[in-house]
Amino acid sequence: MVESVFMAELTWPEFAAKVAEGVTVFLPLGTTEQHGPHMAMNVDVVLPTAVCERVARNVGGIVAPTIPYGYKSQPRSGGGEAFPGTTSLDANTFSLVVRDVIRSLGTDGVRRLVVVNGHFENCWPAVEGVDLGLRELRRDGIRDMQVMRLEYWDFVGRDTLDRLFPEGFPGTELEHASLLETSLMLLLRPDLVDMDKVPSDGPAQFPTYDRHPVPEGFVPASGVLARAQGSSAEKGRLLMDDHVERITRAVRAEFGV
């Protein structure tokens, strides 16, 4: 048997054997979205996948292939759809993709699933996808599948945030392509980060409402909503350690693994 934590690297008999043993499956949700001039557009794929990999190793789980497209980027949390390369799905489409994956895994015998979101805008369409997937499984007589759904960035200690942001944490939605994500990418994929290209046109100053169509100048031209200066792999390690330890604890508490 191949000893891989990634489902896609297993043969189907190897996967079936793990499912028969009651394996917990992790499903990362990402997107393909601009992350400023200093980082690649796969940030929201790399980060949740890495978190899932580490937690899966802790609990003896496996990681399903990451969904690489997500719900539309919004100006106040991701810069918006105007940046070339940002490739998105309608909310209904994304929900149905999540539904279909859950239905397929459940039909295969998976009974414990952890859906780990890595893209802010995916939150509510993912909730819909989970609900639809479980609804269809129940229709087919499968009523014992359990799903945890979470955003990995919620699993961080207040002490860590205070250490990283001594002047105050700006909020997750404004941390798009900023210190948190840049530091994690410096830890995981420094080859996809160019700190010489970190912009200085932020932080964004948004009103507490949206405008449609988006006015010119509403979003910083770089697409970076806060500050990426001062990012480091060391800070990324602090974050990753928190994410993995706290999510591992939550999965063990819910699923007893």
C-alpha positions as CSV (number, residue, x, y, z in Angstrom):
1,M,0.0,0.0,0.0
2,V,1.2,3.5,-0.9
3,E,1.8,5.4,2.3
4,S,0.6,8.8,1.2
5,V,-1.7,11.2,3.0
6,F,-3.1,12.4,-0.4
7,M,-6.1,10.6,-1.7
8,A,-5.1,11.3,-5.3
9,E,-1.8,9.4,-4.9
10,L,-3.6,6.2,-3.8
11,T,-4.9,3.5,-6.0
12,W,-8.6,2.8,-5.8
13,P,-8.1,-0.4,-3.8
14,E,-5.8,1.5,-1.4
15,F,-8.4,4.2,-1.0
16,A,-11.2,1.6,-0.5
17,A,-9.1,-0.1,2.3
18,K,-8.7,3.1,4.1
19,V,-12.4,3.9,3.9
20,A,-13.2,0.5,5.2
21,E,-11.0,1.3,8.2
22,G,-13.1,4.4,8.9
23,V,-10.5,7.0,7.7
24,T,-11.3,10.7,8.2
25,V,-11.1,12.6,4.9
26,F,-10.2,16.3,4.6
27,L,-11.5,18.4,1.7
28,P,-9.7,21.7,1.1
29,L,-11.6,24.5,-0.6
30,G,-9.6,27.0,-2.5
31,T,-9.7,29.3,-5.5
32,T,-7.5,30.9,-8.2
33,E,-7.3,34.5,-7.3
34,Q,-4.9,37.4,-7.5
35,H,-2.7,37.9,-4.4
36,G,-0.9,41.1,-5.2
37,P,2.2,41.5,-7.4
38,H,4.4,39.6,-5.0
39,M,2.6,36.2,-4.8
40,A,1.2,33.6,-7.0
41,M,-2.5,33.1,-7.6
42,N,-2.6,29.7,-6.0
43,V,-2.3,31.0,-2.4
44,D,-5.8,29.9,-1.5
45,V,-5.0,26.4,-2.7
46,V,-1.6,26.1,-1.1
47,L,-2.5,27.2,2.4
48,P,-5.6,25.0,3.1
49,T,-4.0,22.0,1.5
50,A,-0.9,22.4,3.7
51,V,-3.1,22.7,6.8
52,C,-5.1,19.7,5.8
53,E,-2.0,17.6,5.2
54,R,-0.5,18.4,8.6
55,V,-3.8,17.7,10.5
56,A,-4.4,14.5,8.5
57,R,-1.0,13.2,9.5
58,N,-1.8,13.9,13.1
59,V,-5.1,12.0,13.0
60,G,-4.4,9.3,10.5
61,G,-6.6,10.9,7.8
62,I,-6.2,11.5,4.1
63,V,-6.6,14.7,2.0
64,A,-8.9,14.8,-1.0
65,P,-7.9,16.9,-4.0
66,T,-8.3,20.6,-3.3
67,I,-11.1,22.4,-5.2
68,P,-9.1,25.0,-7.1
69,Y,-11.9,27.4,-8.1
70,G,-14.1,29.2,-5.6
71,Y,-16.9,31.8,-5.3
72,K,-16.3,35.2,-6.9
73,S,-13.6,37.5,-5.3
74,Q,-15.2,40.5,-3.6
75,P,-13.6,43.9,-3.5
76,R,-13.6,44.3,0.3
77,S,-12.1,40.9,1.0
78,G,-10.2,39.7,-2.1
79,G,-9.8,42.7,-4.4
80,G,-12.6,41.7,-6.8
81,E,-13.0,40.1,-10.2
82,A,-11.3,42.8,-12.2
83,F,-7.7,41.4,-11.7
84,P,-6.6,39.2,-14.6
85,G,-6.2,35.6,-13.7
86,T,-8.8,35.6,-10.9
87,T,-11.0,32.7,-12.1
88,S,-14.2,32.1,-10.2
89,L,-17.5,30.2,-10.0
90,D,-21.0,31.4,-9.4
91,A,-22.2,30.6,-5.9
92,N,-24.7,28.0,-7.2
93,T,-22.0,26.3,-9.3
94,F,-19.5,26.2,-6.4
95,S,-22.2,24.8,-4.0
96,L,-23.0,22.1,-6.5
97,V,-19.4,21.1,-6.9
98,V,-19.1,20.8,-3.1
99,R,-22.4,18.8,-3.1
100,D,-21.2,16.4,-5.8
101,V,-17.8,15.7,-4.1
102,I,-19.5,15.1,-0.7
103,R,-22.1,12.8,-2.3
104,S,-19.4,10.9,-4.1
105,L,-17.3,10.4,-1.0
106,G,-20.3,9.4,1.0
107,T,-21.4,6.9,-1.6
108,D,-17.9,5.4,-1.5
109,G,-18.3,4.9,2.2
110,V,-16.6,7.9,3.8
111,R,-18.4,8.7,7.0
112,R,-16.2,11.4,8.5
113,L,-15.4,14.5,6.4
114,V,-13.6,17.8,7.4
115,V,-14.2,20.6,4.9
116,V,-11.5,23.2,5.3
117,N,-12.1,26.5,3.6
118,G,-9.1,28.6,2.3
119,H,-11.0,31.4,0.5
120,F,-13.0,34.0,2.4
121,E,-15.8,34.2,-0.1
122,N,-16.4,30.4,-0.1
123,C,-17.9,30.5,3.4
124,W,-21.6,30.5,2.7
125,P,-21.7,28.7,-0.6
126,A,-19.7,25.9,1.1
127,V,-22.4,25.7,3.8
128,E,-25.0,25.3,1.1
129,G,-22.9,22.6,-0.6
130,V,-22.5,20.6,2.6
131,D,-26.3,20.8,3.2
132,L,-27.1,19.7,-0.3
133,G,-24.6,16.9,-0.2
134,L,-25.9,15.5,3.1
135,R,-29.5,15.9,1.9
136,E,-28.9,13.8,-1.2
137,L,-27.1,11.1,0.8
138,R,-30.0,10.9,3.2
139,R,-32.3,10.6,0.2
140,D,-30.2,7.6,-0.9
141,G,-30.4,6.0,2.6
142,I,-27.0,7.2,3.9
143,R,-27.7,9.0,7.1
144,D,-24.6,8.5,9.2
145,M,-22.1,10.7,7.4
146,Q,-20.7,13.5,9.6
147,V,-19.2,16.7,8.3
148,M,-17.1,19.4,10.0
149,R,-16.8,22.7,8.1
150,L,-14.3,25.3,9.1
151,E,-12.2,28.2,8.0
152,Y,-8.6,27.5,8.9
153,W,-7.8,31.1,9.8
154,D,-10.2,31.0,12.8
155,F,-7.9,28.6,14.6
156,V,-5.3,30.9,15.9
157,G,-4.6,32.1,19.4
158,R,-5.2,35.7,20.6
159,D,-1.6,35.7,21.9
160,T,-0.3,34.9,18.4
161,L,-2.3,37.7,16.8
162,D,-1.2,40.2,19.4
163,R,2.4,39.1,18.8
164,L,2.0,39.6,15.0
165,F,-0.1,42.8,15.2
166,P,1.0,44.8,18.2
167,E,-0.9,47.8,16.9
168,G,-4.1,45.7,16.5
169,F,-5.3,43.0,14.1
170,P,-7.1,44.6,11.0
171,G,-9.4,41.6,10.5
172,T,-9.2,38.5,8.3
173,E,-11.0,40.0,5.4
174,L,-8.4,42.8,5.1
175,E,-5.5,40.4,5.4
176,H,-5.9,39.4,1.8
177,A,-2.3,39.0,0.3
178,S,-1.0,40.8,3.4
179,L,1.1,39.7,6.4
180,L,-0.7,36.5,7.3
181,E,-0.9,34.9,3.9
182,T,2.5,36.2,2.8
183,S,4.1,34.8,6.0
184,L,2.5,31.4,5.5
185,M,3.6,31.3,1.8
186,L,7.1,32.3,2.9
187,L,7.0,29.2,5.1
188,L,5.5,26.8,2.6
189,R,6.4,28.1,-0.9
190,P,9.0,30.8,-0.7
191,D,9.7,30.2,-4.4
192,L,6.2,31.7,-5.1
193,V,6.9,34.9,-3.1
194,D,8.9,38.0,-4.2
195,M,9.3,40.3,-1.3
196,D,10.9,42.9,-3.5
197,K,7.5,43.4,-5.2
198,V,5.5,44.0,-2.0
199,P,3.4,47.1,-2.7
200,S,2.8,50.0,-0.4
201,D,-0.5,51.4,-1.7
202,G,-2.5,50.0,1.3
203,P,-4.1,49.6,3.6
204,A,-7.5,49.8,2.0
205,Q,-10.0,52.2,3.4
206,F,-13.4,50.7,2.7
207,P,-16.9,51.9,3.7
208,T,-19.2,49.5,5.5
209,Y,-21.1,48.7,2.3
210,D,-20.5,47.5,-1.3
211,R,-20.9,49.5,-4.6
212,H,-22.0,48.0,-7.9
213,P,-20.4,48.5,-10.3
214,V,-17.2,48.9,-8.3
215,P,-16.0,52.5,-8.5
216,E,-12.6,53.3,-9.9
217,G,-10.0,53.5,-7.1
218,F,-12.3,51.6,-4.6
219,V,-9.6,48.8,-4.3
220,P,-5.8,49.4,-4.0
221,A,-4.4,49.0,-7.5
222,S,-2.1,46.2,-6.3
223,G,-4.9,44.1,-4.9
224,V,-3.3,43.9,-1.5
225,L,-5.7,45.1,1.1
226,A,-3.5,45.6,4.2
227,R,0.2,45.5,4.7
228,A,2.6,42.7,3.7
229,Q,5.7,44.4,4.9
230,G,7.4,42.5,7.8
231,S,6.1,39.1,6.6
232,S,8.5,36.2,7.4
233,A,8.6,32.5,7.4
234,E,9.0,32.6,11.2
235,K,5.7,34.4,11.5
236,G,4.2,31.8,9.1
237,R,5.5,29.1,11.4
238,L,3.7,30.7,14.4
239,L,0.5,30.7,12.5
240,M,0.8,27.2,11.0
241,D,1.5,25.8,14.4
242,D,-1.6,27.3,15.8
243,H,-3.8,26.3,12.9
244,V,-2.6,22.7,13.0
245,E,-2.7,22.2,16.8
246,R,-6.1,23.8,17.2
247,I,-7.8,22.1,14.2
248,T,-6.3,18.7,15.2
249,R,-7.8,19.2,18.7
250,A,-11.2,20.0,17.2
251,V,-11.2,17.0,14.9
252,R,-10.2,14.7,17.7
253,A,-12.9,16.1,19.9
254,E,-15.7,15.7,17.3
255,F,-14.6,12.4,15.7
256,G,-12.7,10.7,18.4
257,V,-9.6,10.0,16.2
